[in-house]
């Protein structure tokens, strides 16, 4: 699963010619929406190699624009429409958090309850932390884990939900409890497991009965496996070395409360209309104002916040939502990503403004660019052409990666000597939490295969000494340099890394 957490592009002093957004007199809808949106998105489809995009804007209790662009699958003529399903990834987290704040409002539980009150078998690396952690800690990423820690192990694996919970309890956090924010998908999975204990309904059943059905979200699916049989759905795509490719849907039901939902912009508009109307939808109180308010209370500090054009005084995390200051207003939103999709859901509650952007590739920043473009239009801020700015930054990153890879491939072409015979690196390895990995010769190269990811492998090519270039079978996981540790002429271990997009934390696999 690709997880997006509002990437800060770190671009300072960017000077662009700026024009002020205009508004149409009759409806007070920004001219960007009425005159430029279609052209802007159609251009982005080509610039970013995105097969399809779906967009929705709600303002003052009404849908201003809702539209699909492009196609569901590259190379076909099946158009994206407002009911086309996209996997929304971590935008699922707000649903999980809201479900728990609803149960808190119903007096079925307290958000301050210790997790072990509801899940007595809940374990963490430090037993004291497991005992002290409460439901809020799960929902605001403050258990002490590094961002994405453990995700390589959990997602797209053959692990059951219970097995994920067991492994989660053995992972050593990078930080001390509540000392630092770190985005933790397994914490949301755990939070979702509390729902059946308090309500008698599974996470998926609770969402369907208490949120999806009352909001008339008739197309929305709680589990990733359900999209496989849906008819009107976007296919998953990635860009591998500049080439757009269709890829399989992510299998993430063992982590469902963290990111398994699929939805359409039509259904998600109902979600935003309710959230921006104090929990009411068509005069029916679906979620109490107090439950919504709980999700927007700051719980964790991320930093100073802001992005390339907007200076902010804070960047925080509530319960399932990022919270920022944006041009003097409170911004509430999240991004989401899973294999082949990146999405954005954003609100400026003071303006009763909500924005949804869905895309069916996992290799673009357009979903964020369009969000900011629309927000700026409504807030009367200068036009920035975020898509071009983000694209320039993305191209720069791609060039850096390509240059790095070329140097590595040039080294490989010289057939550098390895520290030991190739056969010495082959064998069975194990990580204390993940489990087994094997490295064996296949077609003249060493290939690493992973116990819990049957279809995933990495091909290893010598870089000289005890270093190898590892190319994963799935582009999402990247191409990384793996160093082997050798002691007294024998291989001791190998440090396994993957794309930062997946996980930052390295895994040390020891040779048996």
C-alpha positions in Angstrom: 0.0 0.0 0.0 1.3 3.3 -0.9 0.7 5.8 2.0 0.8 9.5 1.4 1.2 11.9 4.2 1.2 15.4 2.6 4.7 15.4 1.2 6.5 18.7 1.7 8.3 19.5 -1.4 10.9 21.8 0.3 10.9 24.2 -2.6 11.7 27.8 -1.5 11.7 31.1 -3.2 9.9 29.8 -6.3 9.0 32.8 -8.4 6.1 32.4 -10.8 4.0 35.0 -12.6 0.8 35.0 -10.6 -2.7 36.1 -11.6 -5.5 36.5 -9.1 -8.4 34.0 -9.4 -11.6 35.6 -10.7 -15.1 34.8 -9.6 -18.2 34.6 -11.8 -20.6 37.2 -10.7 -23.8 35.1 -10.9 -22.8 32.2 -8.7 -19.6 33.3 -7.0 -17.9 30.1 -8.3 -14.3 30.9 -9.1 -13.5 31.3 -12.7 -10.9 28.6 -12.4 -13.7 26.1 -11.8 -16.1 27.4 -14.5 -13.5 28.3 -17.2 -10.3 26.4 -16.6 -10.8 23.2 -14.7 -11.5 20.9 -17.7 -8.4 22.1 -19.6 -6.3 22.0 -16.5 -7.2 18.3 -15.8 -7.0 17.2 -19.4 -3.5 18.6 -19.7 -2.5 16.9 -16.4 -3.7 13.5 -17.7 -1.0 13.7 -20.4 1.7 15.4 -18.3 1.5 12.9 -15.5 0.5 9.8 -17.5 -2.7 9.4 -15.5 -5.4 7.3 -17.2 -8.3 8.7 -15.1 -9.2 11.3 -12.6 -12.4 12.0 -10.7 -13.1 15.4 -9.0 -15.7 16.8 -6.7 -16.1 20.2 -5.1 -18.7 20.9 -2.5 -19.4 24.4 -1.2 -22.0 25.8 1.2 -23.9 22.6 1.3 -24.1 22.0 -2.4 -22.1 20.1 -5.0 -20.4 22.7 -7.3 -18.7 20.3 -9.6 -18.5 16.6 -9.9 -16.9 15.0 -12.9 -14.8 12.2 -14.3 -12.0 12.6 -16.7 -10.1 10.1 -18.8 -10.5 6.3 -18.7 -10.8 3.6 -16.1 -8.0 1.6 -17.7 -5.2 2.7 -20.0 -5.7 1.5 -23.5 -9.5 1.2 -23.2 -12.4 3.5 -23.9 -14.2 2.9 -20.6 -14.7 6.5 -19.3 -14.3 7.5 -15.7 -17.6 8.8 -14.4 -18.8 10.1 -11.0 -19.7 6.6 -9.9 -16.4 4.9 -10.8 -14.8 3.3 -7.9 -11.3 4.1 -6.8 -9.4 2.6 -3.9 -9.0 5.5 -1.5 -6.2 4.1 0.7 -5.6 6.1 3.9 -8.6 8.2 3.4 -10.2 5.2 5.0 -8.7 6.3 8.3 -11.2 9.1 8.9 -14.0 6.6 8.6 -12.4 4.3 11.2 -11.7 7.3 13.6 -15.2 8.6 13.1 -16.7 5.2 13.9 -14.8 5.1 17.2 -15.8 8.7 18.1 -19.4 7.7 17.3 -19.1 4.8 19.8 -17.6 7.3 22.3 -20.6 9.6 21.8 -22.9 6.6 22.3 -21.2 5.8 25.6 -20.2 2.4 24.3 -16.6 3.1 25.0 -14.3 6.0 25.9 -11.5 7.2 23.6 -9.4 7.3 26.7 -9.9 3.6 27.4 -6.8 1.6 27.5 -6.6 -0.6 24.4 -6.2 -3.7 26.6 -9.6 -3.1 28.1 -11.1 -4.1 24.8 -8.3 -6.2 23.4 -6.7 -8.0 26.4 -4.2 -9.8 24.1 -2.9 -6.4 22.7 0.9 -6.4 22.9 3.7 -4.1 22.0 7.4 -4.4 22.2 7.4 -2.7 25.6 4.7 -4.3 27.8 4.3 -1.1 29.8 3.4 0.9 26.7 0.9 -1.8 25.7 -0.7 -1.5 29.1 -0.8 2.4 29.0 -1.8 2.9 25.3 -5.3 4.2 24.8 -7.6 4.4 21.8 -6.5 8.0 21.0 -2.9 6.8 20.8 -3.9 4.4 18.1 -5.8 7.0 16.1 -3.2 9.8 16.2 0.1 7.9 15.5 1.9 8.5 18.8 2.9 4.9 19.8 6.6 5.6 19.1 6.9 3.9 15.7 8.8 5.5 12.8 6.5 6.5 9.9 5.5 3.4 7.9 7.4 1.1 10.2 6.4 -2.5 9.6 4.4 -1.8 6.4 6.7 -3.8 4.1 5.9 -6.8 6.3 2.1 -6.3 6.6 0.8 -5.1 3.2 0.1 -7.4 0.3 1.2 -10.3 2.4 -0.3 -13.7 3.2 -0.5 -12.7 6.9 -4.0 -12.8 8.5 -5.2 -9.9 10.6 -4.4 -11.8 13.7 -0.9 -12.6 12.5 -0.3 -8.9 11.7 -1.4 -8.1 15.2 1.1 -10.6 16.6 4.0 -9.3 14.5 3.0 -5.7 15.3 3.5 -6.6 19.0 7.1 -7.6 18.3 8.3 -4.6 16.3 10.7 -2.4 18.3 9.6 1.2 17.9 12.2 3.8 16.8 11.1 6.3 19.5 9.7 6.3 23.0 6.0 6.3 23.7 4.2 9.6 22.9 7.5 11.4 22.2 7.2 11.7 18.5 4.6 11.3 15.8 5.1 8.4 13.4 2.5 7.3 10.9 1.5 3.8 11.9 -0.9 1.8 9.8 -1.0 -1.2 12.1 -2.3 1.1 14.9 -5.4 1.9 12.8 -5.8 -1.8 12.1 -5.8 -2.4 15.8 -8.3 0.4 16.4 -10.6 -1.2 13.9 -10.6 -4.4 15.9 -12.0 -2.5 18.9 -15.2 -1.7 17.0 -16.7 -5.3 17.1 -15.9 -5.6 20.8 -17.8 -2.4 21.6 -20.6 -2.6 19.1 -21.1 -6.3 18.3 -20.5 -5.6 14.6 -17.4 -6.0 12.5 -15.6 -2.9 11.3 -17.0 -3.3 7.8 -20.6 -4.0 9.1 -20.4 -0.9 11.4 -19.3 1.4 8.5 -22.1 0.0 6.2 -24.9 0.3 8.8 -23.9 3.6 10.6 -22.2 5.6 7.8 -22.5 4.2 4.3 -26.2 3.4 4.3 -27.4 6.6 6.1 -25.3 8.7 3.7 -26.7 6.8 0.7 -23.1 5.7 -0.2 -24.5 2.8 -2.2 -21.4 2.1 -4.3 -18.8 2.3 -1.5 -17.0 -0.9 -0.5 -15.3 -1.6 2.8 -12.9 -4.4 1.8 -10.3 -4.4 -0.9 -11.4 -7.8 -2.2 -14.8 -6.4 -3.1 -13.5 -4.2 -5.8 -12.5 -7.3 -7.8 -16.1 -8.0 -8.7 -17.3 -4.5 -9.1 -18.3 -3.4 -12.6 -17.7 0.4 -12.7 -14.1 0.5 -11.3 -10.8 2.2 -12.1 -7.9 -0.1 -12.7 -4.6 0.3 -10.8 -1.6 1.7 -12.6 2.0 2.7 -11.9 4.8 4.3 -14.0 7.9 2.1 -14.2 10.9 3.8 -15.8 8.7 6.2 -17.6 6.2 3.5 -18.9 2.6 3.4 -17.7 1.6 -0.1 -16.5 -1.5 -1.7 -15.2 -0.9 -3.5 -11.9 -2.9 -5.8 -9.6 -5.2 -4.3 -6.9 -3.6 -4.2 -3.5 -4.6 -7.0 -1.1 -4.9 -5.2 2.2 -7.9 -6.6 4.0 -5.6 -7.8 6.8 -5.1 -4.0 7.4 -8.6 -2.9 6.3 -9.3 -0.2 8.8 -6.1 1.6 7.8 -6.9 1.8 4.1 -9.1 -0.8 2.3 -12.2 1.3 1.3 -13.1 1.9 -2.3 -15.5 4.7 -3.2 -16.6 7.1 -5.9 -16.6 10.9 -5.9 -20.4 10.8 -5.9 -20.5 8.7 -2.7 -17.7 10.7 -1.1 -19.5 14.0 -1.8 -22.2 12.7 0.7 -19.5 12.1 3.3 -18.1 15.6 2.9 -21.5 17.3 2.9 -22.3 15.6 6.2 -18.9 16.5 7.7 -19.3 20.1 6.7 -22.9 20.3 8.1 -22.2 19.3 11.7 -23.0 15.6 11.0 -26.3 16.2 9.2 -27.2 14.7 5.8 -30.6 15.6 4.3 -31.7 16.9 7.8 -30.8 13.5 9.4 -28.2 13.5 12.1 -25.8 10.8 11.0 -22.9 11.7 13.2 -23.1 13.9 16.3 -21.2 17.3 16.2 -19.3 16.1 19.2 -18.0 13.0 17.4 -16.9 15.0 14.4 -15.3 17.6 16.7 -13.2 14.8 18.4 -11.6 13.9 15.1 -10.5 17.5 14.5 -9.0 18.0 17.9 -5.2 18.3 17.7 -3.5 15.3 19.3 0.0 15.0 17.7 2.5 17.7 16.6 4.1 17.1 13.2 6.0 20.4 12.8 5.7 23.9 11.6 3.6 22.9 8.6 3.0 24.7 5.3 4.0 24.0 1.8 5.9 25.7 -1.0 3.7 28.8 -1.1 1.9 28.8 2.2 3.5 29.6 5.5 1.8 27.9 8.4 2.2 28.1 12.1 1.4 24.5 12.8 1.0 21.0 11.3 -0.9 18.6 13.5 -2.7 15.3 13.4 -6.2 14.8 14.9 -7.9 11.4 14.9 -7.7 10.2 11.3 -7.2 13.8 9.9 -4.2 16.0 9.2 -4.8 19.5 10.6 -3.0 22.6 9.3 -3.4 26.4 9.0 -3.9 27.4 5.4 -4.0 31.1 4.6 -5.5 31.8 8.0 -8.0 29.1 7.9 -8.1 25.6 9.5 -7.4 22.9 6.9 -8.7 19.3 7.6 -7.7 16.6 5.2 -5.9 13.5 4.3 -4.3 11.8 1.4 -4.4 8.1 0.6 -2.6 5.7 -1.6 -2.6 2.0 -2.3 -1.1 0.1 -5.2 -2.1 2.0 -8.3 -4.1 4.8 -6.7 -3.4 8.1 -4.9 -6.3 10.3 -3.6 -7.0 13.4 -1.6 -9.9 14.5 0.6 -9.8 18.0 2.0 -12.0 20.5 3.8 -11.8 24.1 4.9 -14.7 24.0 7.4 -14.9 27.8 7.9 -15.6 28.2 4.2 -17.8 25.1 4.1 -15.5 23.9 1.3 -14.7 20.3 0.5 -12.5 18.9 -2.3 -12.1 15.3 -3.5 -9.5 14.2 -6.1 -9.1 10.6 -7.1 -6.4 9.3 -9.6 -5.7 5.8 -10.8 -1.9 5.8 -10.8 0.3 5.8 -7.7 3.0 7.8 -9.5 1.7 11.4 -9.5 1.4 14.5 -7.3 -1.4 15.9 -9.4 -4.0 14.8 -6.8 -2.4 17.3 -4.4 -1.8 20.0 -7.0 -5.4 20.1 -8.0 -6.5 20.2 -4.4 -4.4 23.3 -3.7 -5.4 24.9 -7.0 -9.1 24.6 -6.1 -8.5 25.8 -2.5 -6.6 28.8 -3.6 -9.3 29.7 -6.1 -12.0 29.8 -3.4 -9.7 31.6 -1.0 -8.9 34.3 -3.5 -5.2 33.5 -3.6 -2.8 33.9 -6.6 -2.9 31.3 -9.3 0.2 29.1 -9.0 -0.1 26.4 -11.6 0.7 23.8 -8.9 0.6 21.0 -11.5 3.6 22.4 -13.4 5.5 23.2 -10.2 5.0 19.7 -8.8 5.7 18.2 -12.2 9.0 20.1 -12.4 10.0 18.8 -8.9 8.9 15.3 -9.9 11.0 15.3 -13.0 14.0 16.5 -11.0 13.6 13.6 -8.6 13.2 11.2 -11.6 16.5 12.5 -13.1 18.3 12.1 -9.8 17.0 8.5 -9.5 17.9 7.8 -13.1 21.4 9.2 -12.7 21.9 7.2 -9.5 20.7 4.0 -11.2 22.9 4.6 -14.3 26.0 4.8 -12.1 25.0 1.5 -10.4 24.4 -0.2 -13.8 27.7 1.1 -15.1 29.4 -0.5 -12.1 27.5 -3.7 -12.7 28.6 -3.7 -16.3 32.3 -3.8 -15.3 31.6 -7.1 -13.5 33.2 -6.1 -10.2 34.6 -8.7 -7.9 32.5 -9.7 -5.0 34.0 -10.1 -1.5 33.2 -13.8 -1.5 32.1 -16.4 -4.1 28.4 -15.8 -5.2 27.4 -19.1 -3.6 28.5 -17.8 -0.2 25.7 -15.2 -0.3 23.1 -17.8 -1.1 21.1 -19.5 1.6 18.3 -19.1 4.1 17.9 -15.9 6.1 15.6 -14.8 8.8 14.4 -11.6 10.4 13.3 -11.7 14.0 9.8 -10.4 13.3 9.2 -10.8 9.5 10.3 -14.4 9.2 12.2 -16.1 6.4 13.8 -14.9 3.2 15.8 -17.1 0.9 18.5 -16.1 -1.6 19.2 -18.6 -4.4 20.8 -18.6 -7.8 18.3 -18.3 -10.6 19.3 -17.9 -14.3 22.8 -16.9 -13.3 21.8 -14.2 -10.7 21.0 -14.3 -7.1 17.3 -13.9 -6.3 15.8 -13.1 -2.9 12.3 -14.4 -2.1 10.1 -13.6 0.9 8.1 -16.0 3.0 5.0 -13.9 3.4 5.0 -12.4 -0.1 4.9 -15.3 -2.5 4.9 -13.3 -5.7 7.5 -10.7 -4.6 11.2 -11.1 -5.2 14.3 -9.1 -5.7 17.1 -9.8 -8.2 20.6 -9.1 -6.9 23.5 -7.9 -9.0 27.0 -7.4 -7.7 28.3 -3.8 -7.1 31.6 -4.9 -5.8 32.7 -6.1 -2.4 29.7 -7.2 -0.4 27.2 -4.8 -1.9 24.4 -5.8 -4.4 21.8 -3.8 -6.3 18.4 -5.2 -5.5 15.7 -4.7 -8.1 12.2 -5.6 -6.8 9.8 -7.5 -9.1 7.2 -4.7 -8.3 8.2 -1.2 -9.3 6.5 0.2 -6.2 9.2 -1.3 -4.0 12.0 0.3 -5.9 15.6 -0.5 -6.7 17.9 -0.4 -3.6 21.5 -1.2 -2.6 21.7 -4.1 -0.1 24.9 -4.4 1.9 25.9 -7.8 3.3 27.8 -8.1 6.6 30.7 -10.5 6.5 32.6 -11.7 9.5 35.7 -13.9 9.3 34.9 -14.8 5.7 31.3 -15.8 6.3 28.1 -14.0 5.5 26.5 -12.9 8.7 23.5 -10.8 7.5 22.0 -8.6 4.8 20.3 -5.2 5.3 17.1 -5.2 3.3 15.6 -1.8 2.3 12.9 -0.8 -0.1 11.5 2.4 -1.5 10.8 5.1 1.1 7.3 5.2 -0.3 6.8 1.7 1.3 8.9 1.9 4.4 11.9 3.8 5.7 13.0 1.3 8.4 15.6 -1.3 7.2 15.2 -5.0 8.0 18.3 -7.0 9.1 18.0 -10.6 7.9 20.5 -13.0 9.4 21.9 -16.0 7.6 21.2 -19.3 9.1 
